[in-house]
């Protein structure tokens, strides 16, 4: 347990503006991304009053949020998980990314409060059963989903994607993203979609759409969570360019060599 107001990611030191924050270390457990390895995490509970400010600082230092907990990997002998973000102002859509945007032009985005609905949960269940049947979230129940969406002390919202029906009414929910707003960007916490629409690459579309939204809001970054080298589930993040990763020296653009070694040979849908 760490009882001070500083966290360290290798040689990068990040000041956390509170004396109340305490960090804890989890016990080793099987790694969900790399078979045969174990993971450990350092985590802290986000306070209600200073939650947004602390969340900003922790995210910039490589942490992620789950409900009111901020965490980052602290695995012994492994550094495969690295924080990744897109520099929005320098982002230029590739030809394939423009095709993804075009395929999803009929999807209207709706920003809604961070309040769970049964429609969202039903879509999430179909997504998990199709894409992550053996994952840790496969058994998520309704109360778990409500907690994931509503148990927060930071600036967060949901983005719902629905087709535009000819009668002008709301179409069915086809994709959804839980998103935090930071002082320097948007952070995609979790996203899911109708698995029957996989040919439209809805996961990648939501990322590209949030690049557009961050630029419109004047925010410089879109945080994508962790890129895990060698993981079939997470290597897709290396396809987005330019991409910054957090290493011991701070945030830097991913190198061409790293990208060539990590990027999948065939298009892989974003998780």
Secondary structure, DSSP 4 states (H G I P E B T S, - for coil): -B-SSEEEETTEEEE-S-SS--BEEPPPEE-SSSTT-EE-EEEEEPPTTTHHHHHHHHHHTT-EEETTEEEEE--TT---EEEEEEEGGG----HHHHHHHHHTTTEEEEEE-S---HHHHHHHHHHHHHH-TTSTTTT--HHHHHHHHH--SS-EEEEEEEEE-TTSSEEEEEEEEEEEE-SSEEEEEEEEE-GGGGGG-HHHHHHHHHHHHHHHTT--EEEEEEEETT-TTTGGGGGSSS-EEEETTEEEEPPHHHHHHHS-SS-----
